[in-house]
Amino acid sequence: MGFYAKYVLPRVIDLAMRNEETTRLRAAWIPLARGEVLEIGIGSGLNLPFYSSDVHRVYGVDPSLELQRMARKRAMAEPIEVEFLSQSADEQLPLSDASFDTVVMTWTLCSIPNAPKALQEIKRVLKANGRLIFLEHGRAPDPGVAAWQERITPLWKPIGGGCHLNRKIDDLIVAAGFRITELKTCYLPGPRLMTYTYQGLAETTGTDAAI
Ligand SMILES: C[S@@+](CC[C@H](N)C(=O)[O-])C[C@H]1O[C@@H](n2cnc3c(N)ncnc32)[C@H](O)[C@@H]1O
């Protein structure tokens, strides 16, 4: 991993993800988490202040040790136990089947190389009555914007830590065997290529989808 990815990008991510809009959405969705929580791509721990006292413990998966260092600092300020797993979420997680009440994934599915595999892992570790809370950016519904997302993604990926602008988040979640129970989509303020946002909740359906 080069200097940019190891040291510069984590600071850019921490700053970029701390804005008024992301904070507003975190405050709306993260308090819905309950029990044992798995956070995919915990980053610098910006969701931690929004967990309610209904959360027993958070496991945070993220391959970036630098972001994990920032998240550990934030975790110390919160009355919540946080464990960290330094790995990609599309590799097998060292966690038991059906062991989590909630999986939280915020602005992360865009960057996971094998998104369907990561969703299968999420599905495996979620309890039957558990749910996935997602807040993600992805493919816009406007054909003009979507065409530019296709063109720009190969150029943007190396700068944006592997981020794909063109993933259709709801389709990926459904294809992995989840039932989406709530979905809100909208552009947030900012460049339309990067701000079309999928917010919602999903449950497992018990059916297996091909990876
Ligand atoms: C835009 S940041 C969002 C961070 C955090 N979820 C938030 O809401 O502030 C994307 C996160 O995905 C993480 N990430 C990148 N590739 C990943 C992978 N293969 N598995 C899990 N997380 C990954 C990055 O390290 C980073 O923390």
The ligand as a Gaussian input file, in Angstrom:
#p B3LYP/6-31G(d) Opt

LIG

0 1
 C      -16.176000       6.540000       2.668000
 S      -15.507000       5.617000       3.967000
 C      -16.887000       5.467000       5.096000
 C      -16.429000       5.184000       6.491000
 C      -17.561000       5.027000       7.527000
 N      -18.414000       3.911000       7.217000
 C      -18.365000       6.284000       7.664000
 O      -19.589000       6.236000       7.492000
 O      -17.760000       7.325000       7.960000
 C      -15.365000       3.978000       3.263000
 C      -14.861000       2.971000       4.276000
 O      -14.835000       1.676000       3.666000
 C      -13.660000       1.039000       4.107000
 N      -13.349000      -0.055000       3.183000
 C      -12.695000       0.009000       2.001000
 N      -12.561000      -1.207000       1.470000
 C      -13.156000      -2.062000       2.336000
 C      -13.327000      -3.456000       2.360000
 N      -12.855000      -4.221000       1.358000
 N      -13.963000      -4.017000       3.411000
 C      -14.436000      -3.246000       4.413000
 N      -14.309000      -1.905000       4.448000
 C      -13.667000      -1.332000       3.436000
 C      -12.635000       2.155000       4.108000
 O      -11.457000       1.817000       4.805000
 C      -13.439000       3.256000       4.756000
 O      -13.404000       3.170000       6.134000

